[in-house]
Amino acid sequence: TPNEKTIVKNTLRKTKKLIIIEPYKAFNFPLPKLVRKYYDRTLGDWDGINPYARREKWDYSNDGLKEYFIELGANKVTDMGKDVMAVFQSLQDNQNMLIKR
């Protein structure tokens, strides 16, 4: 969403490290739409940030999602099965790491 960059930035003002784990394809298992929606509301990603209709169309490639996280400012991006994990560090931590090098 257009708010993702703002959400990451605001979160890093309040914490030293942010870890985001997302699938590169949101619904990568074959289920009928009604069952998927029920699963999503009870066990899935029903957090109000991205509406179901938008997430249903989420279809990044593995590399595409990694690039997206790097564009958002991730310091480290790695595969975790069918998911991609991105680690973001606060600006202060990034500055401290550069000073130590």
Backbone as a chain_set.jsonl record, in Angstrom:
{"seq": "TPNEKTIVKNTLRKTKKLIIIEPYKAFNFPLPKLVRKYYDRTLGDWDGINPYARREKWDYSNDGLKEYFIELGANKVTDMGKDVMAVFQSLQDNQNMLIKR", "coords": {"N": [[0.844, -1.18, 0.0], [0.334, 2.369, -0.338], [0.956, 3.35, 2.132], [2.931, 1.835, 3.322], [5.68, 2.566, 3.411], [5.576, 4.749, 5.145], [4.556, 3.481, 7.435], [6.689, 1.726, 8.076], [8.753, 3.602, 8.538], [7.685, 5.134, 10.698], [7.438, 3.129, 12.62], [10.109, 2.447, 13.051], [10.943, 4.628, 14.432], [10.171, 4.105, 16.958], [11.244, 1.737, 17.747], [14.184, -0.359, 17.764], [14.635, -2.324, 15.895], [12.962, -3.809, 13.158], [11.14, -6.491, 11.96], [9.885, -7.976, 9.122], [7.855, -10.391, 7.685], [6.777, -11.819, 4.805], [4.765, -13.56, 2.402], [5.771, -14.296, -0.956], [3.798, -14.782, -2.68], [0.557, -14.257, -1.969], [-1.727, -16.009, -1.536], [-0.938, -18.934, -1.776], [-1.896, -21.495, -1.817], [-4.193, -23.921, -2.949], [-7.429, -23.232, -2.443], [-10.995, -22.987, -2.156], [-12.514, -19.779, -2.753], [-14.237, -18.785, -0.691], [-13.471, -20.332, 1.517], [-10.809, -19.551, 1.723], [-11.159, -16.836, 2.431], [-12.393, -17.118, 4.941], [-10.356, -18.501, 6.343], [-8.406, -16.514, 6.196], [-9.526, -14.479, 7.765], [-9.649, -15.669, 10.285], [-7.183, -16.979, 10.887], [-5.28, -15.8, 9.362], [-3.952, -12.909, 7.767], [-5.449, -10.663, 8.72], [-5.236, -7.8, 9.512], [-6.01, -5.25, 8.974], [-4.406, -3.475, 7.599], [-3.8, -4.028, 4.888], [-6.358, -4.508, 2.656], [-8.388, -7.447, 2.013], [-9.079, -7.85, -0.734], [-7.026, -6.526, -2.06], [-4.755, -7.923, -1.175], [-5.309, -10.395, -2.215], [-4.592, -10.151, -4.831], [-1.916, -9.953, -4.658], [1.082, -10.768, -5.952], [3.998, -11.189, -6.146], [7.232, -11.954, -7.5], [9.783, -14.017, -6.069], [12.293, -12.673, -6.118], [11.346, -10.147, -6.814], [9.881, -9.355, -4.542], [11.933, -9.224, -2.68], [13.451, -7.115, -3.769], [11.566, -5.081, -3.484], [11.414, -4.854, -0.657], [14.025, -3.984, -0.167], [13.93, -1.516, -1.452], [12.223, -0.27, 0.346], [13.965, 0.097, 2.38], [15.202, -1.998, 3.767], [17.706, -3.636, 5.708], [18.61, -6.202, 5.66], [17.722, -9.025, 3.777], [16.145, -12.103, 3.383], [15.413, -15.508, 2.375], [12.727, -17.533, 3.566], [11.539, -20.35, 3.335], [8.561, -20.284, 1.567], [8.31, -17.674, 2.055], [9.544, -14.298, 2.501], [11.921, -12.713, 4.484], [12.469, -9.586, 5.904], [14.716, -7.378, 7.415], [14.767, -4.463, 9.19], [16.592, -1.729, 10.438], [16.77, 0.79, 12.966], [17.377, 4.26, 12.2], [19.283, 5.398, 13.886], [20.674, 3.102, 14.809], [21.746, 2.254, 12.353], [23.502, 4.383, 11.811], [25.267, 4.111, 13.976], [26.403, 1.605, 13.368], [27.803, 2.221, 11.016], [29.714, 4.0, 12.016], [31.245, 2.309, 13.629], [32.533, 0.745, 11.755]], "CA": [[0.0, 0.0, 0.0], [1.134, 3.597, -0.291], [1.304, 3.651, 3.523], [3.943, 0.926, 3.853], [6.906, 3.298, 3.72], [5.28, 5.534, 6.347], [4.437, 2.548, 8.561], [8.044, 1.283, 8.419], [9.474, 4.753, 9.093], [7.141, 5.461, 12.021], [7.757, 2.032, 13.535], [11.531, 2.516, 13.39], [11.135, 5.715, 15.403], [9.789, 3.603, 18.278], [11.936, 0.483, 18.036], [15.498, -0.426, 17.129], [14.649, -3.282, 14.795], [11.656, -4.233, 12.661], [11.234, -7.675, 11.108], [8.666, -8.214, 8.357], [7.869, -11.648, 6.934], [5.638, -11.845, 3.886], [4.871, -14.512, 1.29], [5.859, -13.595, -2.236], [2.476, -14.948, -3.283], [-0.279, -14.23, -0.764], [-2.562, -17.197, -1.374], [-0.227, -19.91, -2.594], [-2.451, -22.833, -1.657], [-5.477, -23.964, -3.668], [-8.648, -23.372, -1.648], [-12.097, -22.17, -2.673], [-12.432, -18.396, -2.289], [-14.928, -18.626, 0.587], [-12.63, -20.948, 2.545], [-9.642, -18.664, 1.872], [-11.564, -15.644, 3.181], [-12.592, -17.533, 6.33], [-9.017, -18.752, 6.872], [-7.729, -15.23, 6.323], [-10.104, -13.725, 8.888], [-9.441, -16.338, 11.566], [-5.787, -17.35, 11.127], [-4.396, -15.155, 8.4], [-3.373, -11.568, 7.836], [-6.575, -9.734, 8.801], [-4.805, -6.764, 10.45], [-6.567, -3.961, 8.601], [-3.471, -2.643, 6.838], [-4.066, -4.309, 3.477], [-7.635, -5.207, 2.516], [-8.342, -8.776, 1.402], [-9.112, -7.761, -2.203], [-5.69, -6.132, -2.53], [-3.821, -9.021, -0.906], [-5.64, -11.504, -3.106], [-3.876, -9.896, -6.09], [-0.489, -9.9, -4.336], [1.735, -11.829, -6.718], [5.385, -10.85, -6.43], [8.197, -13.044, -7.607], [10.658, -14.012, -4.903], [13.247, -11.571, -6.281], [10.598, -8.894, -6.824], [9.563, -8.984, -3.165], [13.199, -8.818, -2.059], [13.757, -5.773, -4.272], [10.604, -4.167, -2.866], [11.852, -4.619, 0.714], [15.241, -3.169, -0.222], [13.466, -0.156, -1.757], [11.651, 0.274, 1.579], [15.064, 0.391, 3.294], [15.63, -3.164, 4.549], [19.141, -3.845, 5.838], [18.883, -7.607, 5.35], [16.574, -9.715, 3.185], [16.486, -13.514, 3.222], [14.31, -16.439, 2.131], [12.271, -18.437, 4.628], [10.554, -21.18, 2.641], [7.829, -19.519, 0.556], [8.237, -16.306, 2.555], [10.758, -13.492, 2.493], [12.07, -11.955, 5.717], [13.226, -8.343, 5.772], [15.088, -6.791, 8.696], [15.008, -3.025, 9.119], [17.145, -1.207, 11.681], [16.506, 2.215, 13.13], [18.388, 5.147, 11.634], [20.342, 5.526, 14.884], [21.477, 1.88, 14.752], [22.498, 2.276, 11.1], [24.598, 5.334, 11.974], [26.232, 3.505, 14.895], [27.11, 0.541, 12.651], [28.741, 2.855, 10.094], [30.802, 4.579, 12.811], [32.08, 1.206, 14.104], [33.276, 0.127, 10.638]], "C": [[0.882, 1.234, 0.0], [1.603, 3.928, 1.126], [2.464, 2.821, 4.058], [5.227, 1.647, 4.243], [6.725, 4.114, 5.004], [5.196, 4.639, 7.575], [5.819, 2.089, 9.017], [8.798, 2.419, 9.109], [8.991, 5.082, 10.508], [7.447, 4.377, 13.047], [9.209, 2.109, 13.979], [11.854, 3.702, 14.295], [10.912, 5.21, 16.824], [10.51, 2.321, 18.67], [13.276, 0.476, 17.314], [15.507, -1.313, 15.895], [13.223, -3.681, 14.447], [11.877, -5.417, 11.735], [9.876, -7.887, 10.454], [8.841, -9.517, 7.594], [6.6, -11.701, 6.107], [5.839, -12.944, 2.846], [5.013, -13.743, -0.015], [4.626, -13.848, -3.086], [1.514, -15.159, -2.126], [-1.072, -15.51, -0.545], [-2.0, -18.299, -2.266], [-0.691, -21.342, -2.342], [-3.853, -22.847, -2.255], [-6.657, -24.253, -2.734], [-9.756, -22.576, -2.321], [-12.076, -20.782, -2.016], [-13.083, -18.203, -0.915], [-14.1, -19.194, 1.743], [-11.395, -20.089, 2.795], [-9.987, -17.437, 2.709], [-11.768, -15.981, 4.663], [-11.24, -17.771, 7.007], [-8.305, -17.429, 7.145], [-8.234, -14.455, 7.54], [-9.801, -14.362, 10.238], [-7.97, -16.604, 11.878], [-4.79, -16.556, 10.294], [-3.989, -13.739, 8.764], [-4.456, -10.491, 7.894], [-6.234, -8.637, 9.815], [-5.297, -5.369, 10.086], [-5.645, -3.076, 7.792], [-3.702, -2.811, 5.344], [-5.386, -5.053, 3.363], [-7.48, -6.525, 1.753], [-8.26, -8.696, -0.124], [-7.748, -7.376, -2.767], [-4.692, -7.274, -2.331], [-4.066, -10.216, -1.813], [-4.892, -11.376, -4.436], [-2.364, -9.846, -5.901], [0.205, -11.058, -5.033], [3.13, -11.388, -7.133], [6.143, -12.12, -6.8], [9.044, -12.973, -6.34], [11.619, -12.831, -4.976], [12.552, -10.216, -6.256], [10.261, -8.423, -5.418], [10.824, -8.544, -2.425], [13.571, -7.402, -2.484], [12.84, -4.735, -3.633], [11.02, -3.833, -1.43], [13.112, -3.755, 0.754], [14.886, -1.717, -0.538], [12.864, 0.514, -0.524], [12.724, 0.577, 2.626], [15.53, -0.768, 4.149], [17.147, -3.279, 4.553], [19.542, -5.265, 5.471], [17.6, -8.235, 4.833], [16.986, -11.163, 2.945], [15.231, -14.354, 2.993], [14.01, -17.249, 3.382], [11.171, -19.291, 4.025], [9.894, -20.391, 1.528], [7.651, -18.063, 0.971], [9.583, -15.613, 2.384], [10.777, -12.698, 3.795], [12.938, -10.735, 5.445], [13.475, -7.779, 7.163], [15.435, -5.327, 8.455], [15.579, -2.597, 10.463], [16.889, 0.285, 11.74], [17.653, 3.027, 12.549], [19.558, 5.284, 12.592], [21.245, 4.296, 14.869], [22.311, 1.832, 13.484], [23.691, 3.217, 11.206], [25.671, 4.765, 12.89], [27.04, 2.41, 14.214], [28.144, 1.13, 11.705], [29.936, 3.436, 10.838], [31.765, 3.486, 13.254], [32.931, 0.595, 13.001], [34.55, 0.832, 10.35]], "O": [[2.069, 1.141, 0.312], [2.545, 4.701, 1.301], [2.939, 3.089, 5.161], [5.801, 1.366, 5.295], [7.621, 4.16, 5.846], [5.705, 4.993, 8.638], [6.095, 2.065, 10.216], [9.414, 2.21, 10.154], [9.803, 5.285, 11.41], [7.69, 4.678, 14.216], [9.516, 1.866, 15.146], [12.944, 3.761, 14.865], [11.4, 5.807, 17.784], [10.396, 1.87, 19.81], [13.474, 1.226, 16.358], [16.281, -1.092, 14.963], [12.384, -3.868, 15.328], [12.707, -5.355, 10.828], [8.851, -7.969, 11.13], [9.859, -9.723, 6.932], [5.492, -11.636, 6.638], [6.972, -13.225, 2.455], [4.444, -12.662, -0.167], [4.434, -13.191, -4.109], [1.64, -16.132, -1.382], [-1.072, -16.04, 0.566], [-2.508, -18.563, -3.355], [0.04, -22.293, -2.623], [-4.613, -21.893, -2.087], [-6.848, -25.387, -2.294], [-9.477, -21.583, -2.993], [-11.669, -20.64, -0.863], [-12.519, -17.516, -0.063], [-14.039, -18.599, 2.819], [-10.977, -19.916, 3.94], [-9.219, -17.038, 3.584], [-11.362, -15.215, 5.536], [-11.009, -17.296, 8.119], [-7.682, -17.25, 8.192], [-7.444, -13.845, 8.261], [-9.707, -13.655, 11.241], [-7.555, -16.465, 13.028], [-3.582, -16.645, 10.515], [-3.718, -13.427, 9.923], [-4.369, -9.498, 7.171], [-6.871, -8.55, 10.864], [-5.031, -4.41, 10.81], [-6.068, -2.013, 7.336], [-3.789, -1.822, 4.616], [-5.52, -6.138, 3.928], [-6.559, -6.69, 0.953], [-7.457, -9.4, -0.738], [-7.361, -7.85, -3.835], [-3.883, -7.557, -3.214], [-3.14, -10.96, -2.138], [-4.596, -12.379, -5.085], [-1.618, -9.713, -6.87], [-0.068, -12.217, -4.723], [3.415, -11.232, -8.32], [5.732, -13.225, -6.446], [9.015, -11.971, -5.625], [11.75, -12.073, -4.015], [13.101, -9.245, -5.738], [10.344, -7.23, -5.125], [10.787, -7.602, -1.634], [13.963, -6.583, -1.652], [13.281, -3.641, -3.282], [10.985, -2.671, -1.027], [13.243, -2.889, 1.619], [15.467, -0.795, 0.034], [12.979, 1.729, -0.361], [12.447, 1.228, 3.633], [16.191, -0.551, 5.164], [17.798, -3.051, 3.534], [20.664, -5.511, 5.028], [16.522, -8.007, 5.381], [18.044, -11.425, 2.374], [14.129, -13.959, 3.371], [14.905, -17.602, 4.149], [9.989, -18.985, 4.189], [10.576, -19.88, 0.64], [6.929, -17.308, 0.319], [10.611, -16.25, 2.155], [9.778, -12.085, 4.17], [14.002, -10.837, 4.834], [12.564, -7.71, 7.988], [16.284, -5.0, 7.625], [15.111, -3.045, 11.51], [16.802, 0.96, 10.714], [18.773, 2.53, 12.424], [20.71, 5.286, 12.16], [22.467, 4.436, 14.914], [23.467, 1.412, 13.525], [24.781, 2.885, 10.739], [26.861, 4.917, 12.614], [28.242, 2.294, 14.454], [29.25, 0.6, 11.595], [31.06, 3.372, 10.34], [32.977, 3.702, 13.259], [33.959, -0.017, 13.291], [35.284, 0.436, 9.445]]}, "num_chains": 1, "name": "protein.A"}
